[in-house]
Amino acid sequence: SDLAMVCEDAFKLERVVASALSWLDTYVCYGARGFTTPDVDQVLELAVKEARSAKGLWGLVIDPYNYLSRGANTRGNETQHISSMLTKLKRFALEQNCHVFIVAHPTKATQWAEESAAARKPTLYDISGSAHWFNKCDNGIIVAREFYEANGVEIASQFTEVEVQKVRNKNAGKLGSQRFKFDRHARSYTERRDDSFLTQGLDGR
């Protein structure tokens, strides 16, 4: 019956969720919760402890960057602060053999190079605060939702472009981009290799 199918699907979903939560508990450690604002030194202090623990640490994720405070003893302007922060994070990565991922948001779209919505997308130089985001990163990846113009109005599509804009070590990857479509029901992304989006719900449906 329909009710039996619904119950079976709910049971399967419950098992998937339980398995995912178990995996997260095993492999993910949350350093700062809620709206706490540690500085980079406090983050690295905790990360070093985790890296030296029995389980070790393979990756450090700071998401988002603007939740970090500058710290009471920080001097200089924002550009100098970002340069110093990135140097500390890179030193930690090399010393602990650990990947470091930083999620940082760009400036307002109106400040990006292109004027039209269809052509406008951020670069690593558009990340708020400093050009050091491009200069000091080993790999720079931009994730941007696509917008289009219709009757003079900017409309958000259901498509997202992931673009690799910088690769320092050519053995670690290459420059390029890939478009994805977001499935609201499955809460996941699928690759897109055609332009059929032009006739498919630009309002994201």
Protein Blocks (a to p, Z undefined) as FASTA:
>chain_A
ZZlmmmmmmmmmmmmmmmmmmmmmmmpccfbgcjbdcdfklmmmmmmmmmmmmnopabdc
dddfklpcebjkbgcjfklmmmmmmmmmmmmmmmnopacddddddddfklmmblbfklgc
cdfklpghiaklmmmpmbdcddddddddeehiacddfbdcdddfbdfblmloccdddddd
ddfklopacddfbfklmmgofnoZZ
